[in-house]
Amino acid sequence: SAQAHHGGPGFRCSTAKHAAEIVVCSSSKLSRLDRRLNYWYGRAKERARYFDQTGWLRSQQRAWIRSRNACYWNKRCINRKYRQRIRELRRYFTHV
């Protein structure tokens, strides 16, 4: 998306309503992690489609978003959530 070129996250900051999203929008480091997460989620989705696991992957991702949002304003918590999820997605992509 055009947004990605501005160094922002993969989602629209203009519509961010959760504290965690606002924190991500205000941090270039967390925005970069969000873009990396989107990249690996995209790769994982291709893999999931092949193995008929798309619904499972999507519900996992929704649960992850809820757990990231539960960090509220805590930057370290958000950072940790992103790093864990990126590791999981990479592992899924390479080992499924």
C-alpha positions in Angstrom: 0.0 0.0 0.0 1.0 3.6 -0.4 1.2 3.8 3.4 4.1 1.3 3.5 6.4 3.9 1.8 5.9 6.4 4.6 7.4 4.0 7.1 4.1 3.5 8.9 2.6 0.2 9.9 0.6 -2.1 7.5 -2.7 -0.7 8.8 -4.2 2.8 8.5 -3.1 5.0 11.4 -6.0 7.4 10.6 -8.5 4.7 11.8 -6.4 3.4 14.7 -8.6 3.2 17.8 -6.9 0.7 20.1 -4.2 2.0 22.4 -1.7 -0.6 21.1 -2.4 0.5 17.5 -1.8 4.2 18.4 1.5 3.2 20.1 2.5 1.2 16.9 1.7 4.3 14.8 3.9 6.5 17.0 6.9 4.2 16.8 9.0 3.6 13.7 10.4 0.5 15.2 7.0 -1.0 16.0 5.7 0.1 12.6 8.6 -1.8 11.0 7.7 -4.9 13.0 4.1 -4.5 11.9 5.2 -4.5 8.2 7.4 -7.5 8.8 4.5 -9.3 10.5 2.3 -8.5 7.4 5.0 -9.9 5.1 5.2 -13.2 7.0 1.4 -13.4 7.5 1.1 -13.1 3.7 3.6 -15.9 3.2 1.8 -18.0 5.8 -1.5 -17.4 4.1 -0.2 -18.8 0.8 1.0 -21.9 2.7 -2.3 -22.2 4.6 -4.3 -22.1 1.5 -2.4 -25.0 0.1 -3.0 -27.1 3.2 -6.6 -25.9 3.6 -5.7 -24.2 6.9 -6.8 -20.6 6.1 -9.6 -20.5 8.6 -7.3 -21.8 11.3 -4.6 -19.2 10.5 -7.1 -16.3 10.3 -8.5 -17.2 13.8 -5.0 -17.5 15.2 -4.2 -14.0 13.8 -7.4 -12.5 15.3 -6.5 -14.0 18.7 -3.0 -12.5 18.3 -4.4 -9.1 17.5 -6.5 -9.3 20.7 -3.5 -10.2 22.7 -1.4 -7.4 21.2 -4.2 -5.0 22.0 -4.3 -6.2 25.6 -0.8 -4.6 25.9 -2.5 -1.2 25.7 0.2 1.5 26.0 3.0 -0.8 27.0 5.6 -0.6 24.3 7.7 -3.5 25.5 4.7 -5.8 25.7 3.7 -4.8 22.1 7.3 -5.3 20.9 7.4 -8.8 22.5 4.0 -9.8 21.0 5.2 -8.8 17.5 8.5 -10.7 17.8 6.8 -13.9 19.1 4.1 -13.8 16.3 6.7 -13.2 13.6 8.7 -16.2 14.9 5.5 -18.3 14.8 4.6 -17.3 11.3 8.1 -17.9 10.0 8.2 -21.3 11.7 4.8 -22.1 10.2 5.9 -21.0 6.7 9.1 -23.0 6.7 7.9 -26.2 8.5 4.4 -26.8 7.5 
